[in-house]
Amino acid sequence: WRARRRRACSAPSSATASPPSPPGRSSAPPPQAERRVTCQATRTLSSLVDALFNRRSRDDSLESNPRRLRPGKVSPRLTVPSHIQRPPYVNSRQRPQMNDGPEIHDEKGIECMRASGKLAAQVLKFAGTLVNPGITTDEIDKAVHQMIIDNGAYPSPLGYCGFPKSVCTSVNECICHGIPDSRPLEDGDIINIDVTVYLNGYHGDTSATFLCGDVDDEAKKLVQVTKESLDKAISICAPGVEINRIGRTIQDHADKFKYGVVQQFVGHGVGKVFHAEPAVLHFREQ
């Protein structure tokens, strides 16, 4: 059952998706009666999603009454020292800033991007070492939060559209942007950890999927093929390459193994803005 649900819900494990789910919501598909409400809430989160929303079809192919993740208790929001620079959306009732087009970084901007990206990668690597049966995603969140602020950065998810935590932890069939809580990881789980840091005015954003304990072969294969899809897509990126080749490359590889690609979320640009243009589709699209 677990492997079947993972296949149905698999998405590139290191692709960055937009935006985080509202606090208290499961990423599992809601009942039909609730689906319209969920979709309406999603519309308000970012213009990046607004632009793509009408091109998406609702996925009714999953079981009509699927088993769902059971959320644990969410602990109080962690604090950030006052001297650390905050993104503009923190403590603001305004919608997060969106750019009008792709941001072209100058030499200084690229230097800042490398610094924030390097820190995000270091935090992600550290978070992966914590993945073991028995640890809670809340404990992972606390450790990630501490490492980020110790390095003078702000955890970008914290306060973004009301998101209550400093990292996204998505276990098993949760596609992305899971909220850390009191649920302990179990032997055989897979977990995506999505880390974003805000350092010197720039966001660094990365994620990966980790294996917890003794994971079955089918789940291992899913994670491996997903990572291969990502790596193949990265390898074709270069100036002048049409951006839709990214999605074609990912889906071409996934198709070889008869895996689906989640179309409800997209990749995005990143820089001074957390979720920026362009929208990067990780599925085949003209």
Backbone as CSV, one residue per row, in Angstrom:
resi,resn,N_x,N_y,N_z,CA_x,CA_y,CA_z,C_x,C_y,C_z
1,TRP,0.839,-1.219,0.000,0.000,0.000,0.000,0.862,1.253,0.000
2,ARG,1.868,1.262,0.881,2.685,2.470,1.026,3.380,2.810,-0.287
3,ALA,3.955,1.789,-0.936,4.650,2.043,-2.193,3.681,2.518,-3.267
4,ARG,2.473,1.946,-3.283,1.491,2.354,-4.279,1.126,3.816,-4.109
5,ARG,0.918,4.241,-2.876,0.570,5.644,-2.636,1.737,6.555,-2.958
6,ARG,2.972,6.100,-2.684,4.133,6.920,-3.021,4.229,7.122,-4.526
7,ARG,3.983,6.052,-5.293,4.053,6.192,-6.743,3.024,7.210,-7.219
8,ALA,1.851,7.149,-6.639,0.792,8.057,-7.068,1.125,9.494,-6.751
9,CYS,1.886,9.722,-5.688,2.114,11.078,-5.208,3.547,11.549,-5.382
10,SER,4.372,10.832,-6.132,5.784,11.192,-6.203,5.989,12.490,-6.957
11,ALA,6.995,13.278,-6.496,7.402,14.506,-7.166,8.902,14.608,-7.039
12,PRO,9.590,15.361,-7.937,11.041,15.468,-7.826,11.451,15.899,-6.436
13,SER,12.288,15.103,-5.793,12.537,15.281,-4.374,13.331,16.520,-4.064
14,SER,14.102,17.039,-5.024,14.868,18.235,-4.755,14.363,19.425,-5.540
15,ALA,13.291,19.255,-6.281,12.694,20.390,-6.953,11.992,21.241,-5.925
16,THR,12.075,22.550,-6.080,11.468,23.454,-5.131,10.080,23.805,-5.595
17,ALA,9.082,23.612,-4.740,7.700,23.837,-5.126,7.165,25.067,-4.440
18,SER,6.063,25.590,-4.965,5.495,26.822,-4.460,3.990,26.663,-4.363
19,PRO,3.360,27.105,-3.275,3.881,27.657,-2.033,3.651,26.688,-0.901
20,PRO,4.119,26.965,0.348,3.810,26.086,1.475,2.316,26.005,1.725
21,SER,1.877,24.831,2.170,0.469,24.666,2.500,0.127,25.480,3.733
22,PRO,-1.100,25.984,3.842,-1.495,26.720,5.038,-1.365,25.845,6.267
23,PRO,-1.009,26.435,7.433,-0.856,25.635,8.638,-2.117,24.874,8.971
24,GLY,-1.914,23.619,9.458,-3.038,22.810,9.872,-3.665,22.015,8.751
25,ARG,-3.148,22.131,7.528,-3.715,21.414,6.401,-2.843,20.227,6.043
26,SER,-3.460,19.118,5.704,-2.738,17.966,5.183,-2.538,18.144,3.695
27,SER,-1.414,17.623,3.162,-1.189,17.688,1.731,-1.898,16.577,0.990
28,ALA,-2.537,15.650,1.730,-3.295,14.596,1.070,-4.513,15.206,0.387
29,PRO,-4.978,14.603,-0.739,-6.128,15.159,-1.444,-7.352,15.208,-0.547
30,PRO,-8.048,16.363,-0.462,-9.228,16.482,0.390,-10.427,15.835,-0.268
31,PRO,-11.488,15.552,0.519,-12.733,15.074,-0.080,-13.238,16.084,-1.098
32,GLN,-14.065,15.635,-2.028,-14.524,16.510,-3.098,-15.211,17.750,-2.555
33,ALA,-15.962,17.574,-1.454,-16.690,18.719,-0.895,-15.744,19.781,-0.376
34,GLU,-14.542,19.356,0.056,-13.584,20.312,0.598,-12.596,20.794,-0.451
35,ARG,-12.530,20.126,-1.601,-11.504,20.421,-2.592,-11.599,21.850,-3.099
36,ARG,-12.859,22.334,-3.329,-13.025,23.683,-3.852,-12.507,24.712,-2.862
37,VAL,-12.724,24.474,-1.562,-12.244,25.399,-0.538,-10.730,25.427,-0.529
38,THR,-10.114,24.243,-0.603,-8.658,24.151,-0.608,-8.077,24.858,-1.821
39,CYS,-8.673,24.632,-2.989,-8.179,25.271,-4.202,-8.309,26.788,-4.114
40,GLN,-9.417,27.265,-3.519,-9.609,28.699,-3.375,-8.538,29.290,-2.474
41,ALA,-8.197,28.590,-1.375,-7.156,29.078,-0.469,-5.812,29.101,-1.163
42,THR,-5.552,28.093,-1.998,-4.284,28.034,-2.711,-4.116,29.236,-3.625
43,ARG,-5.228,29.680,-4.221,-5.154,30.812,-5.142,-4.570,32.052,-4.472
44,THR,-4.840,32.223,-3.181,-4.451,33.455,-2.509,-2.993,33.476,-2.098
45,LEU,-2.274,32.375,-2.244,-0.939,32.298,-1.671,0.121,32.990,-2.502
46,SER,0.056,32.937,-3.827,1.058,33.634,-4.630,0.571,33.801,-6.047
47,SER,0.984,34.893,-6.695,0.584,35.111,-8.076,1.239,34.106,-8.999
48,LEU,2.326,33.504,-8.557,2.956,32.450,-9.348,1.989,31.300,-9.543
49,VAL,1.300,30.917,-8.465,0.305,29.858,-8.562,-0.938,30.376,-9.272
50,ASP,-1.304,31.637,-9.017,-2.472,32.205,-9.692,-2.344,32.063,-11.206
51,ALA,-1.144,32.328,-11.721,-0.926,32.314,-13.160,-1.094,30.929,-13.752
52,LEU,-0.844,29.912,-12.938,-0.880,28.548,-13.447,-2.136,27.791,-13.055
53,PHE,-2.913,28.358,-12.118,-3.995,27.587,-11.513,-4.982,27.063,-12.543
54,ASN,-5.380,27.921,-13.482,-6.403,27.515,-14.442,-5.895,26.501,-15.451
55,ARG,-4.581,26.282,-15.477,-4.023,25.300,-16.399,-3.939,23.931,-15.750
56,ARG,-4.240,23.866,-14.480,-4.158,22.601,-13.766,-5.509,21.903,-13.758
57,SER,-5.489,20.617,-13.821,-6.719,19.842,-13.654,-6.675,19.175,-12.302
58,ARG,-7.806,19.132,-11.638,-7.846,18.499,-10.327,-7.623,17.008,-10.466
59,ASP,-6.834,16.465,-9.571,-6.488,15.050,-9.646,-7.507,14.234,-8.871
60,ASP,-8.425,13.604,-9.608,-9.431,12.754,-8.989,-9.123,11.276,-9.203
61,SER,-7.877,10.995,-9.646,-7.549,9.619,-9.988,-7.173,8.780,-8.779
62,LEU,-6.848,9.438,-7.659,-6.494,8.690,-6.466,-7.748,8.100,-5.832
63,GLU,-7.557,7.253,-4.856,-8.692,6.627,-4.194,-9.640,7.696,-3.664
64,SER,-10.940,7.427,-3.750,-11.919,8.421,-3.320,-11.873,8.644,-1.818
65,ASN,-11.381,7.673,-1.090,-11.274,7.820,0.359,-9.909,7.307,0.819
66,PRO,-8.812,8.017,0.414,-7.474,7.512,0.706,-7.138,7.601,2.188
67,ARG,-6.280,6.713,2.611,-5.746,6.813,3.963,-4.898,8.075,4.037
68,ARG,-4.987,8.776,5.154,-4.287,10.049,5.258,-3.238,10.014,6.353
69,LEU,-2.276,10.902,6.192,-1.343,11.114,7.287,-2.111,11.662,8.478
70,ARG,-1.756,11.210,9.650,-2.395,11.733,10.850,-1.478,12.772,11.475
71,PRO,-1.883,14.031,11.464,-1.012,15.068,12.004,-0.829,14.929,13.501
72,GLY,0.381,15.239,13.964,0.645,15.262,15.392,0.426,16.663,15.943
73,LYS,0.920,16.896,17.120,0.785,18.207,17.758,1.868,19.142,17.232
74,VAL,1.466,20.356,16.877,2.403,21.364,16.390,2.799,22.265,17.552
75,SER,4.074,22.338,17.828,4.575,23.132,18.955,4.552,24.620,18.618
76,PRO,4.698,25.483,19.625,4.685,26.928,19.364,5.793,27.353,18.406
77,ARG,5.539,28.437,17.730,6.492,28.996,16.764,7.783,29.404,17.464
78,LEU,8.911,29.095,16.836,10.210,29.444,17.399,10.528,30.914,17.134
79,THR,11.407,31.462,17.941,11.768,32.874,17.821,13.105,33.034,17.103
80,VAL,13.292,34.224,16.548,14.521,34.567,15.833,15.092,35.827,16.473
81,PRO,16.398,35.851,16.782,16.997,37.044,17.395,16.724,38.304,16.575
82,SER,16.559,39.411,17.260,16.150,40.657,16.605,17.194,41.199,15.637
83,HIS,18.465,40.826,15.819,19.507,41.381,14.950,19.552,40.713,13.577
84,ILE,18.846,39.606,13.405,18.867,38.882,12.133,17.870,39.514,11.158
85,GLN,18.342,39.799,9.949,17.506,40.416,8.921,16.356,39.495,8.531
86,ARG,15.163,40.072,8.448,13.960,39.318,8.111,13.498,39.637,6.693
87,PRO,12.907,38.656,6.008,12.300,38.943,4.704,11.129,39.902,4.878
88,PRO,10.773,40.656,3.845,9.700,41.653,3.964,8.349,41.073,4.364
89,TYR,8.084,39.806,4.062,6.761,39.242,4.339,6.551,38.869,5.801
90,VAL,7.603,38.825,6.598,7.471,38.422,7.997,6.705,39.496,8.769
91,ASN,5.701,39.064,9.525,4.853,39.952,10.324,4.103,40.975,9.471
92,SER,3.877,40.644,8.214,3.132,41.531,7.326,1.834,40.859,6.920
93,ARG,0.794,41.655,6.797,-0.482,41.125,6.331,-0.582,41.172,4.810
94,GLN,0.429,41.731,4.174,0.437,41.803,2.727,0.857,40.469,2.128
95,ARG,0.387,40.210,0.925,0.821,39.009,0.223,2.321,39.102,-0.025
96,PRO,3.024,37.971,0.000,4.467,38.004,-0.255,4.782,38.662,-1.588
97,GLN,5.887,39.386,-1.600,6.323,40.085,-2.799,6.580,39.100,-3.935
98,MET,6.165,39.477,-5.139,6.461,38.691,-6.331,7.112,39.608,-7.353
99,ASN,8.085,39.080,-8.090,8.704,39.883,-9.132,7.907,39.779,-10.423
100,ASP,8.075,40.766,-11.303,7.317,40.806,-12.548,7.911,39.902,-13.620
101,GLY,9.126,39.478,-13.443,9.790,38.611,-14.413,11.009,37.993,-13.769
102,PRO,11.724,37.147,-14.499,12.926,36.525,-13.934,13.929,37.574,-13.461
103,GLU,14.494,37.330,-12.298,15.487,38.241,-11.745,16.863,37.917,-12.321
104,ILE,17.506,38.926,-12.904,18.854,38.754,-13.447,19.837,39.283,-12.411
105,HIS,20.680,38.417,-11.882,21.589,38.792,-10.804,22.881,39.388,-11.351
106,ASP,23.330,40.478,-10.728,24.642,41.028,-11.075,25.716,40.268,-10.301
107,GLU,26.962,40.702,-10.421,28.069,39.977,-9.792,27.898,39.889,-8.276
108,LYS,27.478,40.994,-7.660,27.264,40.985,-6.216,26.103,40.063,-5.849
109,GLY,25.043,40.111,-6.637,23.902,39.249,-6.370,24.256,37.780,-6.467
110,ILE,25.064,37.430,-7.458,25.490,36.038,-7.612,26.325,35.603,-6.415
111,GLU,27.175,36.505,-5.937,27.982,36.192,-4.752,27.088,35.937,-3.539
112,CYS,26.067,36.769,-3.372,25.131,36.582,-2.257,24.324,35.294,-2.423
113,MET,23.936,34.999,-3.667,23.197,33.763,-3.924,24.038,32.543,-3.573
114,ARG,25.313,32.582,-3.919,26.193,31.449,-3.605,26.310,31.258,-2.090
115,ALA,26.384,32.364,-1.361,26.510,32.276,0.098,25.243,31.689,0.723
116,SER,24.084,32.170,0.300,22.835,31.654,0.874,22.590,30.215,0.430
117,GLY,22.923,29.896,-0.819,22.765,28.528,-1.300,23.691,27.558,-0.585
118,LYS,24.916,28.004,-0.313,25.875,27.150,0.397,25.392,26.853,1.807
119,LEU,24.888,27.883,2.495,24.385,27.660,3.849,23.180,26.721,3.824
120,ALA,22.271,26.925,2.884,21.099,26.044,2.786,21.527,24.597,2.570
121,ALA,22.533,24.384,1.722,23.022,23.028,1.456,23.638,22.405,2.705
122,GLN,24.372,23.206,3.465,24.984,22.701,4.700,23.914,22.324,5.723
123,VAL,22.885,23.157,5.826,21.796,22.870,6.767,21.052,21.605,6.342
124,LEU,20.808,21.462,5.045,20.107,20.277,4.550,20.910,19.013,4.838
125,LYS,22.205,19.069,4.607,23.057,17.904,4.879,22.995,17.529,6.356
126,PHE,23.036,18.535,7.221,22.930,18.296,8.662,21.572,17.689,9.011
127,ALA,20.512,18.236,8.434,19.165,17.723,8.716,19.047,16.256,8.328
128,GLY,19.683,15.878,7.229,19.627,14.491,6.791,20.253,13.527,7.778
129,THR,21.270,13.997,8.505,21.919,13.124,9.498,21.012,12.843,10.688
130,LEU,19.977,13.645,10.855,19.068,13.476,11.990,17.973,12.451,11.717
131,VAL,17.816,12.059,10.461,16.715,11.171,10.079,16.984,9.752,10.570
132,ASN,16.247,9.354,11.587,16.325,8.021,12.167,14.974,7.675,12.783
133,PRO,14.621,6.403,12.858,13.365,6.032,13.504,13.300,6.566,14.934
134,GLY,12.160,7.160,15.279,11.953,7.662,16.633,12.066,9.160,16.773
135,ILE,12.837,9.821,15.896,12.943,11.276,15.991,11.672,11.901,15.421
136,THR,11.241,12.994,15.997,10.062,13.682,15.475,10.493,14.754,14.483
137,THR,9.585,15.096,13.584,9.898,16.171,12.647,9.996,17.510,13.375
138,ASP,9.342,17.627,14.515,9.470,18.836,15.326,10.897,18.981,15.852
139,GLU,11.513,17.872,16.237,12.902,17.916,16.696,13.840,18.303,15.557
140,ILE,13.555,17.808,14.357,14.350,18.201,13.196,14.206,19.697,12.952
141,ASP,12.989,20.204,13.059,12.738,21.634,12.866,13.533,22.472,13.864
142,LYS,13.533,22.076,15.109,14.257,22.839,16.129,15.756,22.868,15.842
143,ALA,16.313,21.723,15.428,17.745,21.657,15.138,18.099,22.498,13.913
144,VAL,17.266,22.429,12.888,17.484,23.224,11.680,17.378,24.712,11.992
145,HIS,16.362,25.079,12.737,16.163,26.478,13.129,17.402,27.022,13.840
146,GLN,17.922,26.248,14.784,19.071,26.708,15.559,20.305,26.888,14.676
147,MET,20.541,25.960,13.766,21.710,26.071,12.891,21.600,27.288,11.979
148,ILE,20.405,27.555,11.483,20.222,28.704,10.592,20.491,30.013,11.322
149,ILE,19.891,30.188,12.497,20.094,31.462,13.199,21.512,31.571,13.751
150,ASP,22.144,30.446,14.072,23.542,30.483,14.516,24.459,31.019,13.424
151,ASN,24.034,30.885,12.180,24.811,31.383,11.045,24.328,32.748,10.562
152,GLY,23.528,33.410,11.388,23.108,34.768,11.078,22.055,34.886,9.998
153,ALA,21.337,33.801,9.724,20.322,33.807,8.670,18.932,33.608,9.265
154,TYR,17.922,33.876,8.445,16.527,33.695,8.849,15.960,32.481,8.111
155,PRO,15.213,31.605,8.804,14.571,30.469,8.137,13.373,30.943,7.313
156,SER,13.525,30.977,6.011,12.541,31.611,5.125,11.107,31.117,5.279
157,PRO,10.846,29.820,5.516,9.445,29.390,5.636,8.713,29.993,6.829
158,LEU,9.441,30.376,7.878,8.818,30.820,9.122,8.064,32.131,8.908
159,GLY,6.734,32.056,8.961,5.916,33.246,8.773,5.529,33.507,7.333
160,TYR,5.950,32.643,6.407,5.583,32.831,5.001,4.148,32.355,4.794
161,CYS,3.256,33.279,4.480,1.825,32.965,4.330,1.290,32.259,5.571
162,GLY,1.840,32.589,6.738,1.380,31.994,7.985,2.000,30.657,8.319
163,PHE,2.962,30.182,7.519,3.587,28.886,7.811,4.257,28.965,9.180
164,PRO,4.004,27.979,10.070,4.412,28.120,11.474,5.781,27.566,11.830
165,LYS,6.503,27.008,10.862,7.757,26.337,11.185,8.900,26.824,10.308
166,SER,10.116,26.380,10.647,11.325,26.875,9.993,11.818,25.981,8.871
167,VAL,11.224,24.821,8.719,11.600,23.883,7.666,10.348,23.095,7.286
168,CYS,10.316,22.580,6.070,9.206,21.726,5.638,9.652,20.268,5.689
169,THR,8.848,19.419,6.313,9.168,17.996,6.429,7.983,17.197,5.907
170,SER,8.178,16.503,4.805,7.074,15.815,4.128,7.330,14.317,4.134
171,VAL,6.511,13.595,4.876,6.718,12.163,5.103,5.810,11.345,4.187
172,ASN,6.415,10.344,3.534,5.675,9.384,2.716,4.787,10.062,1.681
173,GLU,3.444,9.945,1.810,2.567,10.430,0.753,2.334,11.933,0.786
174,CYS,2.868,12.635,1.763,2.792,14.104,1.767,3.710,14.619,0.652
175,ILE,3.150,15.280,-0.346,3.919,15.670,-1.526,5.000,16.683,-1.173
176,CYS,4.629,17.731,-0.454,5.613,18.762,-0.120,5.043,19.665,0.971
177,HIS,5.932,20.469,1.570,5.555,21.506,2.527,4.812,20.991,3.750
178,GLY,5.180,19.795,4.214,4.609,19.274,5.442,5.053,20.089,6.645
179,ILE,4.164,20.233,7.620,4.458,21.013,8.826,5.046,20.091,9.895
180,PRO,6.233,20.380,10.395,6.819,19.546,11.456,5.905,19.466,12.673
181,ASP,5.808,18.260,13.245,4.957,18.069,14.412,5.526,16.970,15.301
182,SER,4.690,16.448,16.183,5.152,15.506,17.209,5.193,14.057,16.732
183,ARG,4.850,13.792,15.486,4.844,12.413,14.994,6.276,11.891,14.856
184,PRO,6.614,10.788,15.508,7.953,10.213,15.340,8.077,9.539,13.972
185,LEU,9.239,9.647,13.370,9.495,8.908,12.140,9.524,7.419,12.441
186,GLU,9.061,6.625,11.489,9.010,5.184,11.662,9.993,4.496,10.723
187,ASP,10.409,3.302,11.114,11.287,2.507,10.267,10.599,2.245,8.931
188,GLY,11.259,2.597,7.824,10.670,2.410,6.505,10.083,3.660,5.894
189,ASP,10.025,4.764,6.646,9.527,6.025,6.102,10.513,6.602,5.094
190,ILE,9.994,7.425,4.186,10.836,8.333,3.416,10.379,9.743,3.764
191,ILE,11.315,10.672,3.810,10.986,12.036,4.227,11.727,13.045,3.364
192,ASN,10.979,13.987,2.822,11.591,15.109,2.120,11.764,16.258,3.100
193,ILE,12.967,16.796,3.139,13.269,17.952,3.980,13.593,19.118,3.059
194,ASP,12.867,20.212,3.230,12.953,21.384,2.354,13.469,22.561,3.178
195,VAL,14.688,22.994,2.873,15.365,24.039,3.645,15.499,25.304,2.804
196,THR,15.103,26.430,3.368,15.346,27.723,2.730,15.857,28.699,3.785
197,VAL,16.937,29.403,3.452,17.497,30.390,4.373,17.498,31.762,3.693
198,TYR,17.403,32.802,4.506,17.452,34.181,4.015,18.683,34.830,4.617
199,LEU,19.676,35.090,3.776,20.970,35.594,4.240,21.390,36.782,3.386
200,ASN,21.646,37.909,4.038,22.092,39.121,3.337,21.144,39.524,2.203
201,GLY,19.838,39.334,2.461,18.846,39.784,1.494,18.537,38.818,0.376
202,TYR,19.083,37.601,0.434,18.853,36.609,-0.621,18.449,35.267,-0.012
203,HIS,17.524,34.593,-0.702,17.083,33.266,-0.275,17.931,32.188,-0.939
204,GLY,18.298,31.177,-0.159,18.906,29.962,-0.688,17.958,28.818,-0.401
205,ASP,17.590,28.044,-1.414,16.475,27.098,-1.308,16.885,25.739,-1.859
206,THR,16.713,24.684,-1.067,17.085,23.345,-1.519,16.302,22.295,-0.738
207,SER,16.204,21.107,-1.287,15.551,20.019,-0.563,16.066,18.685,-1.073
208,ALA,15.806,17.645,-0.310,16.173,16.284,-0.702,15.299,15.308,0.065
209,THR,15.215,14.092,-0.447,14.457,13.041,0.217,15.412,12.045,0.849
210,PHE,15.141,11.685,2.098,16.005,10.798,2.876,15.248,9.529,3.252
211,LEU,16.000,8.445,3.400,15.443,7.156,3.804,15.587,6.998,5.307
212,CYS,14.533,6.546,5.952,14.545,6.369,7.406,14.567,4.880,7.741
213,GLY,15.687,4.413,8.258,15.782,3.011,8.658,15.781,2.062,7.480
214,ASP,15.091,0.946,7.636,15.046,-0.116,6.632,13.885,0.145,5.675
215,VAL,14.189,0.741,4.539,13.165,1.126,3.566,13.043,0.035,2.504
216,ASP,11.819,-0.280,2.092,11.616,-1.354,1.119,12.184,-0.969,-0.247
217,ASP,12.442,-1.991,-1.065,13.114,-1.791,-2.350,12.319,-0.893,-3.287
218,GLU,11.000,-1.008,-3.263,10.182,-0.200,-4.163,10.282,1.283,-3.823
219,ALA,10.303,1.605,-2.534,10.449,3.003,-2.132,11.849,3.518,-2.460
220,LYS,12.860,2.663,-2.259,14.228,3.056,-2.615,14.331,3.384,-4.101
221,LYS,13.679,2.562,-4.914,13.718,2.786,-6.361,13.034,4.096,-6.717
222,LEU,11.908,4.385,-6.068,11.203,5.641,-6.310,12.107,6.832,-6.027
223,VAL,12.778,6.817,-4.886,13.659,7.922,-4.517,14.828,8.019,-5.499
224,GLN,15.388,6.879,-5.885,16.526,6.872,-6.799,16.151,7.430,-8.171
225,VAL,15.041,6.970,-8.725,14.624,7.430,-10.050,14.269,8.914,-10.020
226,THR,13.655,9.352,-8.941,13.322,10.770,-8.791,14.584,11.626,-8.782
227,LYS,15.595,11.178,-8.044,16.871,11.907,-8.004,17.537,11.899,-9.380
228,GLU,17.475,10.791,-10.077,18.034,10.723,-11.427,17.329,11.709,-12.356
229,SER,16.008,11.821,-12.219,15.239,12.766,-13.038,15.703,14.192,-12.788
230,LEU,15.902,14.521,-11.526,16.383,15.852,-11.165,17.761,16.115,-11.755
231,ASP,18.681,15.168,-11.573,20.051,15.348,-12.055,20.094,15.511,-13.570
232,LYS,19.280,14.748,-14.278,19.232,14.869,-15.734,18.718,16.246,-16.143
233,ALA,17.734,16.760,-15.412,17.198,18.085,-15.722,18.234,19.172,-15.456
234,ILE,18.963,19.053,-14.359,20.009,20.029,-14.052,21.079,20.022,-15.136
235,SER,21.406,18.839,-15.643,22.512,18.710,-16.600,22.242,19.411,-17.924
236,ILE,20.973,19.640,-18.273,20.679,20.287,-19.556,20.516,21.800,-19.418
237,CYS,20.590,22.324,-18.207,20.407,23.762,-17.993,21.633,24.541,-18.468
238,ALA,21.403,25.535,-19.310,22.476,26.378,-19.838,21.835,27.588,-20.505
239,PRO,22.588,28.670,-20.677,22.039,29.830,-21.378,21.507,29.441,-22.755
240,GLY,20.300,29.905,-23.059,19.707,29.644,-24.360,18.844,28.407,-24.434
241,VAL,18.881,27.554,-23.417,18.065,26.343,-23.419,16.622,26.709,-23.076
242,GLU,15.673,26.214,-23.846,14.268,26.483,-23.561,13.886,25.858,-22.226
243,ILE,13.198,26.647,-21.406,12.925,26.206,-20.036,12.005,24.987,-19.992
244,ASN,11.182,24.784,-21.032,10.291,23.625,-20.987,11.031,22.308,-21.220
245,ARG,12.306,22.374,-21.581,13.101,21.143,-21.690,13.319,20.506,-20.320
246,ILE,13.265,21.325,-19.271,13.436,20.786,-17.916,12.330,19.779,-17.613
247,GLY,11.088,20.195,-17.816,9.964,19.303,-17.551,9.962,18.084,-18.451
248,ARG,10.292,18.280,-19.731,10.325,17.138,-20.650,11.381,16.123,-20.221
249,THR,12.537,16.632,-19.801,13.622,15.739,-19.378,13.213,14.924,-18.160
250,ILE,12.576,15.576,-17.200,12.130,14.882,-15.990,11.082,13.824,-16.329
251,GLN,10.077,14.219,-17.098,8.998,13.270,-17.370,9.444,12.141,-18.296
252,ASP,10.354,12.434,-19.218,10.865,11.375,-20.091,11.515,10.267,-19.269
253,HIS,12.284,10.660,-18.245,12.944,9.646,-17.416,11.933,8.929,-16.527
254,ALA,10.997,9.685,-15.965,9.975,9.064,-15.109,9.126,8.071,-15.900
255,ASP,8.833,8.406,-17.148,8.002,7.530,-17.978,8.639,6.160,-18.188
256,LYS,9.958,6.122,-18.220,10.651,4.847,-18.434,10.339,3.850,-17.321
257,PHE,10.023,4.367,-16.148,9.742,3.512,-14.991,8.260,3.517,-14.629
258,LYS,7.447,4.137,-15.510,5.998,4.205,-15.321,5.620,4.927,-14.029
259,TYR,6.389,5.967,-13.716,6.071,6.832,-12.584,5.318,8.063,-13.086
260,GLY,4.375,8.530,-12.286,3.704,9.777,-12.590,4.503,10.950,-12.052
261,VAL,4.192,12.137,-12.543,4.827,13.361,-12.058,3.732,14.295,-11.556
262,VAL,3.837,14.726,-10.319,2.836,15.609,-9.715,2.793,16.939,-10.460
263,GLN,1.609,17.368,-10.848,1.459,18.610,-11.604,0.804,19.726,-10.791
264,GLN,0.487,19.456,-9.521,-0.185,20.459,-8.705,0.770,21.521,-8.158
265,PHE,2.070,21.279,-8.258,3.053,22.244,-7.780,4.108,22.448,-8.852
266,VAL,4.834,23.549,-8.756,5.841,23.870,-9.769,7.124,24.334,-9.096
267,GLY,8.211,24.297,-9.855,9.448,24.909,-9.397,9.393,26.413,-9.627
268,HIS,10.428,27.111,-9.194,10.376,28.573,-9.262,11.768,29.174,-9.208
269,GLY,11.845,30.431,-9.642,13.071,31.183,-9.466,13.249,31.557,-8.012
270,VAL,14.456,31.978,-7.666,14.742,32.344,-6.278,15.836,33.406,-6.273
271,GLY,15.826,34.242,-5.265,16.821,35.312,-5.159,16.414,36.240,-4.031
272,LYS,16.206,37.507,-4.338,15.709,38.434,-3.328,14.279,38.076,-2.933
273,VAL,13.583,37.416,-3.840,12.213,36.959,-3.607,12.230,35.454,-3.406
274,PHE,11.457,34.966,-2.434,11.424,33.543,-2.085,10.900,32.710,-3.257
275,HIS,9.660,32.950,-3.653,9.057,32.240,-4.780,8.935,33.226,-5.929
276,ALA,9.868,33.162,-6.861,9.972,34.153,-7.919,9.692,33.532,-9.280
277,GLU,9.432,34.399,-10.249,9.392,33.941,-11.632,10.815,33.535,-12.034
278,PRO,10.951,32.602,-12.982,9.896,31.964,-13.753,9.329,30.745,-13.043
279,ALA,8.105,30.375,-13.384,7.564,29.093,-12.944,8.255,28.001,-13.749
280,VAL,8.746,26.991,-13.055,9.476,25.905,-13.717,8.636,24.633,-13.612
281,LEU,8.034,24.254,-14.714,7.195,23.056,-14.720,8.084,21.819,-14.793
282,HIS,7.846,20.858,-13.906,8.666,19.648,-13.931,7.926,18.487,-14.583
283,PHE,7.042,18.825,-15.512,6.341,17.821,-16.305,6.294,18.312,-17.747
284,ARG,5.951,17.438,-18.665,5.962,17.757,-20.089,4.880,18.774,-20.412
285,GLU,5.270,19.871,-21.040,4.340,20.958,-21.344,4.861,21.719,-22.556
286,GLN,3.966,22.078,-23.476,4.398,22.809,-24.671,4.623,24.285,-24.387
